[in-house]
Amino acid sequence: MVAPHDETHLDTHVVVVGSGAAGLCAAIEAAESGARVMLIEKHKIGGNSAKATSGINGAGTSVQRALGIEDRPEAFMQDTLVSGEGMADEQLVARLAHSSASAVEWLISLGVNLTQVERLGGHSTARSHRIPPLPDGRPVPVGWTTISALVRKIKDFGDRITVMEGYRLLDIIISNDAQPSLSPSPHLPGHAAEGVVIQATNTTADDSPAAPPLTIHSDSVVLATGGFSSDALPQQQGQGDHLPGHLAPSLLKEVAPLLAHHATTNGLFATGDSLKIGQHRGLAMKHLEHIQLHPTGFVDLCDPLSSTKWLAPEMLRGCGAILVTHTGERFVNELEKRSVVSDAILQGGTPILAWPGMEGARLRPDSGEDEGAAARRASNSAALLMNEAIRQRVGAGTLRFYEQKGLIRSAGSLREAAAMLGVREDRLIATIKDYSNGMAQGKDSFGKSVFPAALSPDDTFYIAIVTPCLHYTMGGLCVNSSAQVMREEPSAVVDPLLDLGVPTQPPRRPVSGLFAAGEVVGGLHGANRLAGNGLLESVVFGRLAGNWAARSSKRSSSTLPLPIHPGGESAELRLREIDDRTIPGCAVLRFDLPSGRHVANVGLGGRVLLKPPHCRNGVSLPVLTPPSSFTGVLELALFATVDGDTDVEQSPRPPPLGCVCAPGSVVSASLEPPQEGAGDMQRLDRMVRKDDGVKCVVAAGNDGLALALQLMRYALHHHDTLRGMLQVIVISANCRCCQYLQKTAQQHRSVLEGRFQLQAKCSDEDGCHGDVPGAAVGDGLWECDGLLESVQLAKLMAQQRLFLCGVGVKDAADATADEGARIRGC
Ligand SMILES: Cc1cc2nc3c(=O)[nH]c(=O)nc-3n(C[C@H](O)[C@H](O)[C@H](O)COP(=O)(O)OP(=O)(O)OC[C@H]3O[C@@H](n4cnc5c(N)ncnc54)[C@H](O)[C@@H]3O)c2cc1C
């Protein structure tokens, strides 16, 4: 898969750097969206992603449903936020949780058999998906299997994806004042990524000359270079040679000097290169000082102070393993989040070298380290205790793997286990009895309330010594919820995110064409990452970044129309997420189109009829994505979040959310046949496209709100071609909608200025009394109730030859028919 090149300048649509799960997913999505991709990897394909063993989270998956596990993205979100100790970025967490089911389903569709689900530490339910062991008990590691499936998929794209293994990112080319054609943020003059500089790492001898740098020009760049947990190790290890100066200093030692001495579970490649480059290029960073110690790195009795350690997977504790000290006592709820368990071991555990069996162990520093390095790693540890039931639950083959490596030892009896640990037998018996009592009562003195397996003093045991290790770096590049990298820019006034509703950080602005995903990103996990969220973020945000990167490419975006027709052909669409945080009183359903190049070219005011399998009549929902602008995704608005109903008649009442479908499920979708007024909508569409200085009145709330949003997004996307004024007057009976729209317009003020005008007014009694100029609508109008408003407004608009659309308009049209008004409902 290595592509050797003689040239010093190459050219492609999208460069993806790093080939862990995030990079591979980004490359696949970008290629699927029509882009030519170069995937750069300094080491070997797979990164730390290939090492994952515990699982990938998904809330509301078909697998959970089949196993009778009730779960919802909201609960998952809550667990992730709690784990992040109030520091996690809520927008990113919401995207992660709401896209989790479809990420898992997507991997399943690629052949990853994620049909076993466990509850891991910090989760309120079982949602970590992994692969059951083979019939002969051999384990099937989730990370490696996922990477293999992604690599198979990459190969399907042939020469559309060029994989360059053995090349290291040296720099990102960022220019000023660029104007790419399409981007998740409507574009203001600013910074733009234009390619990367890389260098071959495969020169073998230390004294051979460094390979010449190679420049790749590209329309967009995705950074997926993972974290920096190995960044305090001797730089030359696994790095190849000739490390350039700006990549050499240890970021880890700089941001977390008190933790840098710990051993790591990571590969030696995890050195934070993109972050070091980002520091030079003014990219915004977040939470760099938050480093996750995994509580259970295996201590190898022959080499207890080694700088890298095998991970004792989370699922060991998830399946019921307990932790004890050298006195045989428990000291923590083993299913607590990682930071809590790690702290408990470091504070109340047993010094590594105090366990029996360390005599004659290798205690020297690793090659390239100074003399004191190994001694500094001699921190506290604990014994992990499992019985046969836990072993079977984890998978006998999995434990055998670690037994063969000498990391887990078996003890035929409790007495033998006690002897191996140098613990008094009676103490260990007391501990196990206490544990059983706690289990019988449903809660123990450490707050443990879930007891995955019973223990008895009569069991046979499996034991390991474990110690906290550097495992995951929560900090990294700042991105918005479209995976676009932000730059520190104190002079920036607004951050014009198209991703409506995303609160913006005034001093930061997105770098056009620069995206990041996976562990290289900061902020998603706050102070502590929840188990199973590492792979998940790589898949969710890797796909998102790849999709946007392709869309940002000026050259790769030839679109395909979605093959659905009014009243005719339907398409099967997968629900990616239900997002109920952006628009007040409204959930947004995001469906994946068949590929990232597909566009659902539904006109303004259009509706889509969804037919979930259990819904007799289907549900008709208004479209939120503006015509022709959004590739790869179709957004529909749902104006209710009531659950439970399974059979909804088509009616003006909003359909209950539960009726529509769960994330990950596939729904048949067709365009609604043209309705009364559709001709006018099409005409409005044409006028907006022609930019005739259209004025449009949207009686918002319900469908009108969808249309208002469609129009606003249309204007945001086409702001550079809209010459005249697209004026939207929104009348809403819902104050929150009104405020939302006003806030959004305000946020995007500098983009829309002079081209789009939003005036919003709500008739909500306690509402914001948003401002629609009296001159436009006449005094006294707003004292009326919703329908009357519509009627009066309709009359007025008819006089002014404006378009009117929205719920209740049909009544308005009837009421004003005598006056010959050109008013139609949509
Ligand atoms: C032992 C272990 C077990 C884990 N188990 C789980 C689990 O069960 N579930 C879970 O959710 N998470 C788990 N994680 C965490 C999870 O694996 C990571 O969060 C995730 O893999 C990060 O993916 P990534 O694609 O961002 O980075 P990685 O998979 O680490 O890939 C980054 C890639 O970028 C390359 N790279 C770095 N710098 C450069 C450069 N300058 N130029 C070119 N290439 C570069 C690296 O060589 C690497 O291949 C585990 C982590 C470890 C270490």
The ligand as an ORCA input file, in Angstrom:
! r2SCAN-3c Opt
* xyz 0 1
  C      -4.246     -0.337     24.349
  C      -5.404      0.512     24.000
  C      -6.689     -0.013     24.075
  C      -7.785      0.782     23.777
  N      -9.035      0.233     23.837
  C     -10.106      0.976     23.468
  C     -11.400      0.411     23.434
  O     -11.596     -0.760     23.703
  N     -12.426      1.218     23.069
  C     -12.254      2.523     22.733
  O     -13.209      3.193     22.416
  N     -11.025      3.080     22.753
  C      -9.950      2.345     23.096
  N      -8.707      2.899     23.096
  C      -8.558      4.280     22.656
  C      -8.677      4.324     21.148
  O      -7.944      3.291     20.608
  C      -8.211      5.655     20.622
  O      -8.963      6.646     21.213
  C      -8.444      5.727     19.126
  O      -7.898      4.606     18.546
  C      -7.796      6.918     18.522
  O      -7.922      6.775     17.136
  P      -7.215      7.788     16.178
  O      -7.540      7.346     14.797
  O      -7.522      9.154     16.581
  O      -5.652      7.590     16.470
  P      -4.750      6.333     16.262
  O      -5.532      5.106     16.066
  O      -3.735      6.321     17.328
  O      -4.057      6.645     14.863
  C      -3.192      7.736     14.710
  C      -2.251      7.414     13.567
  O      -1.581      8.599     13.187
  C      -0.246      8.287     12.871
  N       0.578      9.492     12.999
  C       0.902     10.175     14.126
  N       1.686     11.225     13.825
  C       1.845     11.211     12.487
  C       2.569     12.045     11.583
  N       3.311     13.086     11.993
  N       2.526     11.754     10.271
  C       1.814     10.676      9.825
  N       1.142      9.859     10.637
  C       1.145     10.121     11.955
  C       0.125      7.236     13.893
  O       1.245      6.499     13.483
  C      -1.162      6.422     13.969
  O      -1.154      5.361     13.047
  C      -7.592      2.133     23.405
  C      -6.308      2.662     23.327
  C      -5.218      1.864     23.619
  C      -3.857      2.470     23.546
*
